[in-house]
Amino acid sequence: MADDNVVDLGASRERLGHKRKEEKFRRLQQRFEKALPTEETDPKKKLLNIFKKKR
């Protein structure tokens, strides 16, 4: 019955590391989005791009 109280420190460290990595990725993604936006923010240009011919 003593095995019920065992805490796996490796798993909690792994979860914490993964959480930090996801947060770092999210921040980096936001920085790149500000520098090189993937989507047009101006509504007029966005509409024009929809109807523009693709080459």
JOJOMO-V677329 format. One record per residue. N is the residue number from 1. PHI is phi in whole degrees, 0 to 359 (* if undefined). PSI is psi in degrees with one decimal (none if undefined). D_CENTER is the distance of its C-alpha to the mean C-alpha in Angstrom with 2 decimals. Layout:
# JOJOMO-V677329
N/PHI/PSI/D_CENTER, N/PHI/PSI/D_CENTER
This chain:
# JOJOMO-V677329
1/*/-15.5/41.82, 2/291/-19.7/40.48, 3/290/-17.5/37.59, 4/292/-23.4/36.03, 5/261/11.3/35.15, 6/282/131.9/33.41, 7/251/129.2/29.94, 8/270/101.9/27.72, 9/289/-31.5/26.29, 10/298/-40.6/24.58, 11/291/-39.9/22.39, 12/291/-36.7/21.42, 13/295/-40.8/20.66, 14/296/-42.7/18.52, 15/297/-42.9/16.50, 16/296/-43.1/16.23, 17/298/-41.8/15.22, 18/295/-40.5/12.44, 19/297/-42.5/11.24, 20/296/-41.2/11.61, 21/296/-41.0/9.84, 22/296/-41.3/6.59, 23/295/-42.7/7.36, 24/297/-42.1/8.39, 25/297/-41.9/5.54, 26/297/-42.8/3.74, 27/296/-42.3/7.43, 28/296/-40.1/8.13, 29/297/-40.6/6.10, 30/294/-39.1/8.02, 31/296/-43.0/11.03, 32/292/-35.9/11.21, 33/295/-37.3/10.97, 34/292/-39.4/13.80, 35/286/-45.2/15.73, 36/228/84.7/15.58, 37/298/136.5/14.77, 38/271/-19.0/14.25, 39/234/140.8/15.95, 40/291/134.4/19.27, 41/265/-25.1/19.57, 42/282/121.3/23.38, 43/300/-36.7/24.70, 44/295/-47.3/27.80, 45/294/-35.2/26.13, 46/298/-44.0/23.68, 47/295/-41.0/26.80, 48/296/-38.0/28.61, 49/293/-28.9/25.88, 50/295/-40.5/26.09, 51/266/-0.8/29.82, 52/287/142.2/29.85, 53/289/137.1/31.22, 54/272/138.0/28.98, 55/256/none/30.74
